[in-house]
């Protein structure tokens, strides 16, 4: 796993924690893939690993 992927995973984990505890900082706090991606600062497809457009 490369460093960029590790950073994205760490950001997603931190974002999940913020969303689940009601402490969203950059999203609207919705528990959706879009809300999680916004909170984590990653593209929404990073969550699923999808590469198709």
FIMITI-494334 format. One record per residue: x, y, z of N, C-alpha, C in turn; residue in three letters. Coordinates in nm, 3 decimals. Layout:
! residues N
<node n_east="X" n_north="Y" n_up="Z" ca_east="X" ca_north="Y" ca_up="Z" c_east="X" c_north="Y" c_up="Z" aa="Ala"/>
...
//
This chain:
! residues 53
<node n_east="0.086" n_north="-0.118" n_up="0.000" ca_east="0.000" ca_north="0.000" ca_up="0.000" c_east="0.090" c_north="0.124" c_up="0.000" aa="Unk"/>
<node n_east="0.062" n_north="0.217" n_up="-0.091" ca_east="0.147" ca_north="0.335" ca_up="-0.098" c_east="0.107" c_north="0.439" c_up="0.007" aa="Unk"/>
<node n_east="0.193" n_north="0.537" n_up="0.024" ca_east="0.173" ca_north="0.639" ca_up="0.129" c_east="0.046" c_north="0.720" c_up="0.107" aa="Unk"/>
<node n_east="0.014" n_north="0.751" n_up="-0.018" ca_east="-0.107" ca_north="0.828" ca_up="-0.047" c_east="-0.232" c_north="0.751" c_up="-0.005" aa="Unk"/>
<node n_east="-0.233" n_north="0.622" n_up="-0.030" ca_east="-0.346" ca_north="0.538" ca_up="0.009" c_east="-0.358" c_north="0.530" c_up="0.162" aa="Unk"/>
<node n_east="-0.245" n_north="0.520" n_up="0.230" ca_east="-0.245" ca_north="0.515" ca_up="0.377" c_east="-0.300" c_north="0.646" c_up="0.434" aa="Unk"/>
<node n_east="-0.260" n_north="0.759" n_up="0.374" ca_east="-0.309" ca_north="0.889" ca_up="0.420" c_east="-0.459" c_north="0.901" c_up="0.399" aa="Unk"/>
<node n_east="-0.509" n_north="0.854" n_up="0.284" ca_east="-0.652" ca_north="0.860" ca_up="0.256" c_east="-0.729" c_north="0.774" c_up="0.355" aa="Unk"/>
<node n_east="-0.678" n_north="0.653" n_up="0.384" ca_east="-0.744" ca_north="0.565" ca_up="0.480" c_east="-0.749" c_north="0.628" c_up="0.619" aa="Unk"/>
<node n_east="-0.641" n_north="0.689" n_up="0.660" ca_east="-0.638" ca_north="0.754" ca_up="0.791" c_east="-0.738" c_north="0.869" c_up="0.795" aa="Unk"/>
<node n_east="-0.744" n_north="0.946" n_up="0.688" ca_east="-0.840" ca_north="1.056" ca_up="0.681" c_east="-0.983" c_north="1.009" c_up="0.685" aa="Unk"/>
<node n_east="-1.011" n_north="0.898" n_up="0.619" ca_east="-1.145" ca_north="0.842" ca_up="0.619" c_east="-1.182" c_north="0.793" c_up="0.760" aa="Unk"/>
<node n_east="-1.089" n_north="0.726" n_up="0.826" ca_east="-1.116" ca_north="0.678" ca_up="0.962" c_east="-1.146" c_north="0.794" c_up="1.057" aa="Unk"/>
<node n_east="-1.067" n_north="0.900" n_up="1.046" ca_east="-1.090" ca_north="1.018" ca_up="1.131" c_east="-1.224" c_north="1.083" c_up="1.099" aa="Unk"/>
<node n_east="-1.258" n_north="1.088" n_up="0.970" ca_east="-1.385" ca_north="1.148" ca_up="0.929" c_east="-1.503" c_north="1.065" c_up="0.980" aa="Unk"/>
<node n_east="-1.493" n_north="0.933" n_up="0.974" ca_east="-1.599" ca_north="0.846" ca_up="1.026" c_east="-1.621" c_north="0.876" c_up="1.174" aa="Unk"/>
<node n_east="-1.512" n_north="0.887" n_up="1.248" ca_east="-1.522" ca_north="0.916" ca_up="1.390" c_east="-1.595" c_north="1.049" c_up="1.414" aa="Unk"/>
<node n_east="-1.557" n_north="1.151" n_up="1.339" ca_east="-1.623" ca_north="1.282" ca_up="1.355" c_east="-1.770" c_north="1.276" c_up="1.320" aa="Unk"/>
<node n_east="-1.803" n_north="1.206" n_up="1.212" ca_east="-1.944" ca_north="1.196" ca_up="1.171" c_east="-2.027" c_north="1.119" c_up="1.274" aa="Unk"/>
<node n_east="-1.972" n_north="1.011" n_up="1.324" ca_east="-2.048" ca_north="0.928" ca_up="1.419" c_east="-2.065" c_north="0.995" c_up="1.555" aa="Unk"/>
<node n_east="-1.976" n_north="1.088" n_up="1.586" ca_east="-1.987" ca_north="1.157" ca_up="1.715" c_east="-2.049" c_north="1.296" c_up="1.702" aa="Unk"/>
<node n_east="-2.095" n_north="1.329" n_up="1.581" ca_east="-2.162" ca_north="1.457" ca_up="1.561" c_east="-2.068" c_north="1.576" c_up="1.562" aa="Unk"/>
<node n_east="-1.943" n_north="1.555" n_up="1.525" ca_east="-1.844" ca_north="1.663" ca_up="1.526" c_east="-1.791" c_north="1.695" c_up="1.387" aa="Unk"/>
<node n_east="-1.878" n_north="1.690" n_up="1.287" ca_east="-1.836" ca_north="1.719" ca_up="1.150" c_east="-1.778" c_north="1.859" c_up="1.142" aa="Unk"/>
<node n_east="-1.670" n_north="1.872" n_up="1.066" ca_east="-1.602" ca_north="2.002" ca_up="1.056" c_east="-1.615" c_north="2.066" c_up="0.919" aa="Unk"/>
<node n_east="-1.624" n_north="1.987" n_up="0.813" ca_east="-1.631" ca_north="2.045" ca_up="0.679" c_east="-1.750" c_north="1.998" c_up="0.596" aa="Unk"/>
<node n_east="-1.824" n_north="1.900" n_up="0.645" ca_east="-1.942" ca_north="1.851" ca_up="0.572" c_east="-2.067" c_north="1.891" c_up="0.649" aa="Unk"/>
<node n_east="-2.181" n_north="1.851" n_up="0.592" ca_east="-2.307" ca_north="1.881" ca_up="0.659" c_east="-2.340" c_north="1.780" c_up="0.768" aa="Unk"/>
<node n_east="-2.254" n_north="1.682" n_up="0.787" ca_east="-2.273" ca_north="1.584" ca_up="0.893" c_east="-2.358" c_north="1.465" c_up="0.855" aa="Unk"/>
<node n_east="-2.406" n_north="1.460" n_up="0.731" ca_east="-2.487" ca_north="1.346" ca_up="0.687" c_east="-2.402" c_north="1.220" c_up="0.677" aa="Unk"/>
<node n_east="-2.459" n_north="1.110" n_up="0.720" ca_east="-2.388" ca_north="0.981" ca_up="0.714" c_east="-2.410" c_north="0.917" c_up="0.578" aa="Unk"/>
<node n_east="-2.348" n_north="0.975" n_up="0.477" ca_east="-2.355" ca_north="0.925" ca_up="0.340" c_east="-2.214" c_north="0.915" c_up="0.285" aa="Unk"/>
<node n_east="-2.198" n_north="0.847" n_up="0.173" ca_east="-2.067" ca_north="0.837" ca_up="0.109" c_east="-2.019" c_north="0.977" c_up="0.072" aa="Unk"/>
<node n_east="-2.109" n_north="1.059" n_up="0.021" ca_east="-2.071" ca_north="1.195" ca_up="-0.019" c_east="-2.029" c_north="1.276" c_up="0.104" aa="Unk"/>
<node n_east="-2.105" n_north="1.265" n_up="0.214" ca_east="-2.070" ca_north="1.336" ca_up="0.336" c_east="-1.938" c_north="1.289" c_up="0.393" aa="Unk"/>
<node n_east="-1.915" n_north="1.159" n_up="0.389" ca_east="-1.790" ca_north="1.103" ca_up="0.439" c_east="-1.672" c_north="1.151" c_up="0.354" aa="Unk"/>
<node n_east="-1.687" n_north="1.148" n_up="0.223" ca_east="-1.579" ca_north="1.193" ca_up="0.136" c_east="-1.548" c_north="1.340" c_up="0.160" aa="Unk"/>
<node n_east="-1.652" n_north="1.422" n_up="0.173" ca_east="-1.630" ca_north="1.565" ca_up="0.199" c_east="-1.558" c_north="1.584" c_up="0.331" aa="Unk"/>
<node n_east="-1.601" n_north="1.513" n_up="0.432" ca_east="-1.540" ca_north="1.526" ca_up="0.565" c_east="-1.395" c_north="1.479" c_up="0.564" aa="Unk"/>
<node n_east="-1.366" n_north="1.375" n_up="0.487" ca_east="-1.231" ca_north="1.319" ca_up="0.481" c_east="-1.141" c_north="1.395" c_up="0.384" aa="Unk"/>
<node n_east="-1.201" n_north="1.475" n_up="0.297" ca_east="-1.122" ca_north="1.548" ca_up="0.199" c_east="-1.070" c_north="1.461" c_up="0.087" aa="Unk"/>
<node n_east="-1.147" n_north="1.356" n_up="0.054" ca_east="-1.109" ca_north="1.267" ca_up="-0.056" c_east="-1.223" c_north="1.261" c_up="-0.155" aa="Unk"/>
<node n_east="-1.194" n_north="1.212" n_up="-0.276" ca_east="-1.298" ca_north="1.193" ca_up="-0.376" c_east="-1.393" c_north="1.085" c_up="-0.327" aa="Unk"/>
<node n_east="-1.520" n_north="1.098" n_up="-0.358" ca_east="-1.617" ca_north="1.002" ca_up="-0.305" c_east="-1.588" c_north="0.859" c_up="-0.347" aa="Unk"/>
<node n_east="-1.522" n_north="0.838" n_up="-0.459" ca_east="-1.490" ca_north="0.703" ca_up="-0.504" c_east="-1.376" c_north="0.641" c_up="-0.426" aa="Unk"/>
<node n_east="-1.304" n_north="0.720" n_up="-0.349" ca_east="-1.195" ca_north="0.665" ca_up="-0.266" c_east="-1.252" c_north="0.571" c_up="-0.161" aa="Unk"/>
<node n_east="-1.373" n_north="0.594" n_up="-0.117" ca_east="-1.436" ca_north="0.511" ca_up="-0.014" c_east="-1.461" c_north="0.370" c_up="-0.063" aa="Unk"/>
<node n_east="-1.505" n_north="0.356" n_up="-0.189" ca_east="-1.539" ca_north="0.225" ca_up="-0.241" c_east="-1.425" c_north="0.161" c_up="-0.317" aa="Unk"/>
<node n_east="-1.324" n_north="0.241" n_up="-0.351" ca_east="-1.214" ca_north="0.187" ca_up="-0.429" c_east="-1.248" c_north="0.178" c_up="-0.577" aa="Unk"/>
<node n_east="-1.363" n_north="0.231" n_up="-0.616" ca_east="-1.405" ca_north="0.225" ca_up="-0.756" c_east="-1.316" c_north="0.312" c_up="-0.842" aa="Unk"/>
<node n_east="-1.284" n_north="0.263" n_up="-0.960" ca_east="-1.205" ca_north="0.343" ca_up="-1.053" c_east="-1.284" c_north="0.376" c_up="-1.179" aa="Unk"/>
<node n_east="-1.404" n_north="0.323" n_up="-1.189" ca_east="-1.487" ca_north="0.353" ca_up="-1.306" c_east="-1.552" c_north="0.488" c_up="-1.289" aa="Unk"/>
<node n_east="-1.579" n_north="0.554" n_up="-1.403" ca_east="-1.646" ca_north="0.684" ca_up="-1.399" c_east="-1.784" c_north="0.673" c_up="-1.455" aa="Unk"/>
//
